[in-house]
């Protein structure tokens, strides 16, 4: 007997502010590892989807209107699948080196939320979720791996996220 298809999948967004241009010698190792890291994600158990621009990765996708920010947005089966991928192999190696390539930002740079199975989140949706997390802390609408919520627990958010809560260093 096969298990029923899940009703929800886990969306995640994370952003980083570059210390140098993508074509600089300082970021060469990061850029050279993008395709292998993305290929490992694509093949990982529980991986569903990732945002891609014309380059095949998301480094050319604008986020918060800031040319120095890069975005990574993916959808996973659940938090366990995301965590298993994050802390193994080449991704773990690159994660350990992130301070070489990216500024340390004071506010939240990663947000998670549940989406109906089959939904592919937009950049605008990810921006809203990240701003909501920065404003309200972890809630069922936008949360972190450390403080997560079960699928289906989010309620619609009324009102707008205040303007001017973009990325600051």
C-alpha positions as CSV (number, residue, x, y, z in Angstrom):
1,X,0.0,0.0,0.0
2,X,1.4,3.4,-1.0
3,X,1.4,6.3,1.4
4,X,-0.9,9.2,0.5
5,X,0.9,12.2,-1.0
6,X,1.8,14.9,1.5
7,X,-0.5,17.9,1.8
8,X,2.4,20.2,2.6
9,X,6.0,20.7,1.6
10,X,8.6,22.9,3.3
11,X,9.8,26.1,1.6
12,X,13.0,27.8,2.7
13,X,14.7,31.0,1.7
14,X,18.1,32.2,2.8
15,X,20.0,35.3,1.7
16,X,23.5,36.4,1.9
17,X,25.3,39.8,1.3
18,X,28.3,39.4,-0.9
19,X,31.7,40.7,0.3
20,X,32.9,41.1,-3.3
21,X,31.5,40.7,-6.8
22,X,30.7,37.2,-7.9
23,X,33.4,37.3,-10.6
24,X,36.1,38.4,-8.1
25,X,39.0,36.1,-7.1
26,X,37.7,36.3,-3.5
27,X,34.5,34.5,-4.5
28,X,36.0,32.0,-7.0
29,X,35.7,29.0,-4.7
30,X,32.1,29.8,-3.9
31,X,31.1,30.3,-7.5
32,X,33.1,27.2,-8.6
33,X,31.1,25.1,-6.1
34,X,27.6,26.4,-6.9
35,X,26.9,23.8,-9.6
36,X,28.1,20.8,-7.6
37,X,26.3,21.9,-4.4
38,X,23.1,22.5,-6.4
39,X,23.5,19.1,-8.1
40,X,23.8,17.5,-4.7
41,X,20.7,19.2,-3.5
42,X,18.8,18.2,-6.6
43,X,19.7,14.6,-5.9
44,X,19.1,14.7,-2.1
45,X,16.4,12.6,-0.5
46,X,13.4,14.8,0.1
47,X,14.4,17.6,-2.3
48,X,11.5,19.0,-4.3
49,X,12.5,22.2,-6.1
50,X,14.9,25.2,-6.2
51,X,14.7,28.7,-7.6
52,X,16.8,29.1,-10.7
53,X,17.5,32.2,-12.8
54,X,19.0,32.3,-16.3
55,X,22.3,31.1,-14.9
56,X,20.9,27.8,-13.7
57,X,21.3,29.0,-10.1
58,X,19.7,32.0,-8.3
59,X,22.7,34.4,-8.1
60,X,21.1,36.6,-10.8
61,X,17.6,36.7,-9.1
62,X,17.0,40.1,-7.4
63,X,16.0,40.1,-3.7
64,X,15.0,43.1,-1.7
65,X,16.2,45.3,-4.7
66,X,19.8,44.9,-3.4
67,X,22.4,43.9,-6.0
68,X,24.7,42.6,-3.2
69,X,22.2,40.1,-1.9
70,X,22.0,36.6,-3.3
71,X,19.1,34.3,-2.6
72,X,18.6,30.6,-2.3
73,X,15.1,29.3,-2.2
74,X,14.1,25.6,-2.2
75,X,11.2,23.3,-1.3
76,X,11.8,20.1,0.6
77,X,9.6,17.2,1.8
78,X,10.1,18.3,5.5
79,X,12.5,19.8,8.0
80,X,14.4,16.4,8.4
81,X,15.2,16.3,4.7
82,X,16.4,19.9,4.6
83,X,18.5,19.4,7.7
84,X,20.1,16.2,6.4
85,X,21.2,17.9,3.2
86,X,22.4,21.1,4.9
87,X,24.9,19.4,7.3
88,X,26.6,16.9,5.0
89,X,29.0,16.7,2.1
90,X,30.0,19.7,0.0
91,X,27.2,21.9,1.3
92,X,28.5,21.5,4.9
93,X,32.0,22.4,3.7
94,X,30.7,25.5,1.9
95,X,28.6,26.5,4.9
96,X,31.7,26.4,7.1
97,X,33.4,28.9,4.8
98,X,30.5,31.3,4.5
99,X,32.3,34.1,6.4
100,X,35.0,34.2,3.6
101,X,32.4,35.3,1.1
102,X,29.4,36.9,2.9
103,X,28.9,39.7,5.4
104,X,27.5,38.9,8.8
105,X,24.0,40.3,8.9
106,X,22.3,41.3,12.1
107,X,18.7,40.3,11.2
108,X,17.3,36.9,10.2
109,X,18.6,35.7,6.8
110,X,16.7,32.4,6.7
111,X,12.9,31.7,6.9
112,X,10.9,28.5,6.5
113,X,7.2,28.0,5.9
114,X,4.9,25.3,4.8
115,X,3.3,25.4,1.3
116,X,0.6,23.3,-0.2
117,X,2.2,20.4,-2.0
118,X,3.0,21.4,-5.6
119,X,3.2,25.1,-4.8
120,X,6.4,26.9,-5.9
121,X,7.0,30.1,-3.9
122,X,7.8,33.4,-5.5
123,X,10.5,35.8,-4.6
124,X,7.9,38.3,-3.4
125,X,6.4,35.5,-1.1
126,X,9.9,34.8,0.3
127,X,10.6,38.4,0.9
128,X,7.3,38.7,2.8
129,X,8.0,35.6,4.9
130,X,11.5,36.8,5.8
131,X,10.3,40.3,6.7
132,X,7.5,38.7,8.8
133,X,10.0,36.6,10.7
134,X,12.2,39.7,11.3
135,X,9.2,41.6,12.6
136,X,7.4,38.9,14.7
137,X,10.0,36.2,15.4
138,X,9.2,32.6,14.6
139,X,5.5,31.9,14.0
140,X,3.6,29.3,12.0
141,X,3.7,31.9,9.1
142,X,7.5,32.1,9.0
143,X,9.9,30.1,11.3
144,X,13.4,28.7,11.7
145,X,14.8,25.2,12.0
146,X,15.4,25.9,15.7
147,X,11.8,27.0,16.3
148,X,9.6,25.2,13.8
149,X,5.9,24.6,13.5
150,X,3.9,21.6,12.1
151,X,2.4,21.7,8.6
152,X,-1.0,23.3,8.4
153,X,-0.6,25.4,11.5
154,X,-0.2,28.8,9.7
155,X,-3.2,31.1,9.6
156,X,-3.5,33.9,7.1
157,X,-1.7,37.1,8.2
158,X,-3.8,40.3,8.1
159,X,-2.2,43.6,7.3
160,X,1.1,44.4,5.6
161,X,4.6,43.9,6.8
162,X,5.9,47.4,7.6
163,X,8.0,49.0,4.9
164,X,11.7,49.7,5.4
165,X,12.5,46.4,7.0
166,X,14.8,45.3,4.3
167,X,18.4,44.1,4.8
168,X,20.8,46.2,6.9
169,X,24.3,45.4,7.9
